[in-house]
Amino acid sequence: MHIVIDLAILIGTIVLGIPVPLCFMAAALYMGVIYFPDFSFLMTVGFRGLNSLTLLSIPFFIMAGSLMSSAGIAERLTGFANSMLGRIRGGMGAATIVACAIFGAISGTCSSAVACIGSIMIPRLEELGYPRNYSTAMVSCASVLGQLIPPSVPMILYGWVTQQSVAACFLATVVPGLILMTIFCVINYFMCKNFPTIRVDPPLPARERNREIGHALRRGVWSLLMPVIILGGIYGGVTTPTESAAVAVAYSILIGLFVHKELKAKALWKAFCVSATTSGVICLMLFFVSMLGRIYTMQQVPMKIANYLLGVSDNKYVILLMVNVFLIIIGMLMDDISGTMLTAPLLMPLMLKIGVHPVHFAAILGTNLGLGNVTPPTAPILYLGGRVGNVPINEYIRPALVYMIVGHLPVILVTTYLPELSLWLPRLVMNIK
C-alpha cells in the first residue's frame, strides 16, 4: 500500500507541474520516513550514486548542443541536408528531418535539436510555402531523433542505472532511429501533397547540382566531421563517452571561434550557464532517484511488478505489449530523463526474467520515452517546439499526431518484437553476447 501511495505522490506531483527533482524528493522522503526514519543511510546512497565519471558526460553534451547554433554548426548541417534534398517536392521538409538526425549525432538531446534546427528551419520552411503549424509539428516530432541517434543523454543514464555498456546502449537505438527518420520523410512527402502553397526550387542539371552539393559540403565539412570524431572516438576505443563529450565541447568552441568565427563571448557564457543549470537539476534529481531506487530494491518493488505482470500472462509478447503501454503512459507524464531513471531499475528484473536482453530493453525504453517527449499532457518537446515556432498547440497538434501514430508507434512495435534490429549493431561493433 505504501508503494502505491508513493507512486501516486510521484506521478501526482509531476502532473501538478512541480519541478521534477522536487517530485522525486517528495517520493523519497515519504518512503524514507516509512521505512528508514534515520536518513543517514539513504544520504550516503544518494552521494555514492553521483560518484560516477559516466555522469560527467551529461553537462558536456548539453554544452555542446547549446554551442552548436551559436558556432554556426547547426546552420551548416541544415545547409548540407538542403543541398541534397531541397529541390524535390517536400525536399526541404525531408532535409529538416535529416538535419535533426545529424544534429542528434552531436548533441545527445531532443531539446537542443528542436531549439537549434527549429529556429533555423521553421522560418525558412514558411518562406517556401509550408504552413507554419505543420513545420512546427514536423520539427518537434523529428527532434526525437536527437535522442535515438547516438550519443544520447537518456542512454547514458540507462547504462549507468543498469550497469550496461553506454556505447552498446548508444548503438541499440541507431537502427530504430534510422527507420524512424525514413518513415518521417515518407510521411512528409505525402503530407506535402496537401499544401499547394509549397514552392520548390527548379531542378538543376547534374553538373550544377553536384557543384551545389560540393559547395555545401565544403562549407559544412567541419560541422559534418563533428559526429565522426565523437562516435569514431567512442567506437574506435580512443575515448570514453565522457571524454568524447569533452572533445565535442572543445571542438565546438574551436570551430566557432577560429573557423566559422561566429561564436561570441556572450553566447559562450550563455552555453556555460545553460549547461550548469541543467546539469544541476539532473544531479539533484539523480541524488533522490538513487535513494528512491535503493528503497524500492530493498522493498522488492521490481520483483513484485514482475510477479504481477507474469500473473496476468506468462506470454512474453503479451508482457512486452503491457510494458510498452506502461512506458508510453510514463512518457506522457514525465520527460525522458525522469522516465528512464524511474522505469529502468523497476522493469529490468522483469525483462531479464522473460529473456529480453538488457541492450534490447535500452532500445525499447528509448523509443517509447522518445514518443513520450511529444505526447500530451506533459510533452516537453512538443511545447518547446510550439514556443520556437510561435504557434499555439491547438494549431499543430493534428499534424503532430500523424507523425506520432503513423511514424513513431510502428517503430516502437518493430523495435520491441524484432530484437535483432537493436542488437545487430552492438553485436557487430562490440561483440556483445
C-alpha positions, 0 to 999 in steps of 0.5 A: 500500500505504501508503494502505491501511495508513493507512486501516486505522490510521484506521478501526482506531483509531476502532473501538478507541474512541480519541478521534477527533482522536487517530485522525486524528493517528495517520493523519497522522503515519504518512503524514507520516513516509512521505512528508514526514519534515520536518513543517514543511510539513504544520504550516503546512497544518494552521494555514492550514486553521483560518484560516477565519471559516466555522469560527467558526460551529461553537462558536456553534451548539453554544452555542446548542443547549446554551442552548436547554433551559436558556432554556426554548426547547426546552420551548416548541417541544415545547409548540407541536408538542403543541398541534397534534398531541397529541390524535390517536392517536400525536399526541404521538409525531408532535409529538416528531418535529416538535419535533426538526425545529424544534429542528434549525432552531436548533441545527445538531446531532443531539446537542443535539436528542436531549439537549434534546427527549429529556429533555423528551419521553421522560418525558412520552411514558411518562406517556401510555402509550408504552413507554419503549424505543420513545420512546427509539428514536423520539427518537434516530432523529428527532434526525437531523433536527437535522442535515438541517434547516438550519443544520447543523454537518456542512454547514458543514464540507462547504462549507468542505472543498469550497469550496461555498456553506454556505447552498446546502449548508444548503438541499440537505438541507431537502427530504430532511429534510422527507420524512424527518420525514413518513415518521417520523410515518407510521411512528409512527402505525402503530407506535402501533397496537401499544401499547394502553397509549397514552392520548390526550387527548379531542378538543376542539371547534374553538373550544377547540382553536384557543384551545389552539393560540393559547395555545401559540403565544403562549407559544412565539412567541419560541422559534418566531421563533428559526429565522426570524431565523437562516435569514431572516438567512442567506437574506435576505443580512443575515448570514453563517452565522457571524454568524447563529450569533452572533445565535442565541447572543445571542438565546438568552441574551436570551430566557432571561434577560429573557423566559422568565427561566429561564436561570441563571448556572450553566447559562450557564457550563455552555453556555460550557464545553460549547461550548469543549470541543467546539469544541476537539476539532473544531479539533484534529481539523480541524488533522490532517484538513487535513494528512491531506487535503493528503497524500492530494491530493498522493498522488492518493488521490481520483483513484485511488478514482475510477479504481477505482470507474469500473473496476468500472462506468462506470454512474453509478447503479451508482457512486452505489449503491457510494458510498452503501454506502461512506458508510453503512459510514463512518457506522457507524464514525465520527460525522458530523463525522469522516465528512464531513471524511474522505469529502468531499475523497476522493469529490468528484473522483469525483462531479464526474467522473460529473456529480453536482453538488457541492450534490447530493453535500452532500445525499447525504453528509448523509443517509447520515452522518445514518443513520450517527449511529444505526447500530451499532457506533459510533452516537453518537446512538443511545447518547446517546439510550439514556443520556437515556432510561435504557434499555439498547440491547438494549431499543430497538434493534428499534424503532430499526431500523424507523425506520432501514430503513423511514424513513431508507434510502428517503430516502437512495435518493430523495435520491441518484437524484432530484437535483432534490429537493436542488437545487430549493431552492438553485436557487430561493433562490440561483440556483445553476447 
